[in-house]
Amino acid sequence: MKNALLRATVVAWLTVTTVAVAAFPAAADPNPKPKLPGELDGKLNTLLGMLLALGIFAGVAGFMIIGILMTLAFRRGEGGEKAGQLGLVAAGCVILGSASSIAMFLI
């Protein structure tokens, strides 16, 4: 009885798997290529390019602002706090520069 039940379970599993692979061939590919429909690809690339340009602008502006604040704080003898903010701006720039690599690693 146990043997027949096990055999029926295996046959059912193989049948379901075969039907799923035949119905969804992309599921059988271990590394499917991502595709976006039609014009969406170009629009999404434009949006991501604009966000990247904005992020680079914000990073450069952040370094300039922190530099000015560090100069003023140094004159007053309080430069340590601004050094931490400089590290945060640098970390943000590193994340911005490697965002696509990080996303592909996590996907």
C-alpha positions as CSV (number, residue, x, y, z in Angstrom):
1,M,0.0,0.0,0.0
2,K,2.8,2.5,1.0
3,N,4.7,1.6,-2.2
4,A,1.7,2.2,-4.4
5,L,1.0,5.5,-2.7
6,L,4.6,6.7,-3.1
7,R,4.6,5.6,-6.8
8,A,1.4,7.5,-7.4
9,T,2.8,10.6,-5.7
10,V,6.0,10.5,-7.8
11,V,4.0,10.1,-11.0
12,A,1.7,13.0,-10.1
13,W,4.7,15.2,-9.2
14,L,6.5,14.4,-12.5
15,T,3.3,15.1,-14.5
16,V,2.7,18.4,-12.8
17,T,6.4,19.4,-13.3
18,T,6.3,18.4,-17.0
19,V,3.1,20.4,-17.6
20,A,4.5,23.4,-15.8
21,V,7.7,23.4,-17.8
22,A,5.8,22.9,-21.1
23,A,3.3,25.7,-20.2
24,F,6.0,28.1,-18.8
25,P,9.3,27.6,-20.7
26,A,10.8,30.6,-18.9
27,A,10.5,28.8,-15.6
28,A,12.8,26.1,-17.0
29,D,15.6,28.6,-17.8
30,P,17.7,29.1,-14.7
31,N,18.9,32.6,-15.9
32,P,16.1,34.2,-17.9
33,K,16.8,37.5,-19.6
34,P,14.8,40.4,-18.3
35,K,12.6,42.0,-21.0
36,L,10.4,45.1,-20.8
37,P,7.5,45.5,-23.2
38,G,8.0,47.9,-26.2
39,E,8.6,51.5,-25.4
40,L,8.7,51.0,-21.7
41,D,12.4,50.0,-21.9
42,G,13.5,53.4,-23.4
43,K,11.3,55.4,-21.0
44,L,12.6,53.5,-18.0
45,N,16.2,54.0,-19.1
46,T,15.5,57.7,-19.5
47,L,14.0,57.9,-16.0
48,L,16.9,56.0,-14.4
49,G,19.4,58.2,-16.3
50,M,17.7,61.3,-15.0
51,L,17.7,59.9,-11.4
52,L,21.4,59.1,-11.7
53,A,22.3,62.6,-13.0
54,L,20.2,64.1,-10.1
55,G,22.0,61.8,-7.6
56,I,25.5,62.8,-9.0
57,F,24.5,66.5,-8.7
58,A,23.3,66.0,-5.1
59,G,26.5,64.2,-4.2
60,V,28.7,66.9,-5.6
61,A,26.6,69.6,-3.9
62,G,26.7,67.6,-0.7
63,F,30.5,67.5,-0.8
64,M,30.6,71.3,-1.5
65,I,28.2,72.1,1.4
66,I,30.0,69.8,3.8
67,G,33.4,71.4,2.8
68,I,32.1,74.9,3.5
69,L,30.6,73.8,6.8
70,M,33.9,72.0,7.8
71,T,35.8,75.2,7.0
72,L,33.5,77.2,9.2
73,A,33.5,74.6,12.0
74,F,37.3,74.3,11.8
75,R,37.6,78.0,12.5
76,R,35.5,77.5,15.6
77,G,37.3,74.3,16.6
78,E,34.3,71.9,16.0
79,G,35.4,69.9,12.9
80,G,34.6,66.4,14.2
81,E,30.9,66.4,13.7
82,K,31.2,67.5,10.1
83,A,33.7,64.7,9.3
84,G,30.9,62.2,10.2
85,Q,28.6,64.0,7.7
86,L,31.3,63.8,5.1
87,G,31.4,60.1,5.6
88,L,27.6,59.9,5.1
89,V,27.8,61.8,1.8
90,A,30.7,59.6,0.6
91,A,28.7,56.4,1.5
92,G,25.7,57.8,-0.4
93,C,27.9,58.4,-3.4
94,V,29.3,54.8,-3.2
95,I,25.7,53.4,-3.0
96,L,24.6,55.6,-5.9
97,G,27.6,54.5,-8.1
98,S,27.1,50.8,-7.4
99,A,23.3,50.7,-7.3
100,S,22.8,48.6,-10.4
101,S,25.4,46.1,-9.2
102,I,23.8,45.9,-5.8
103,A,20.4,45.4,-7.3
104,M,21.6,42.6,-9.7
105,F,23.4,40.9,-6.8
106,L,20.2,40.9,-4.7
107,I,18.0,39.7,-7.6
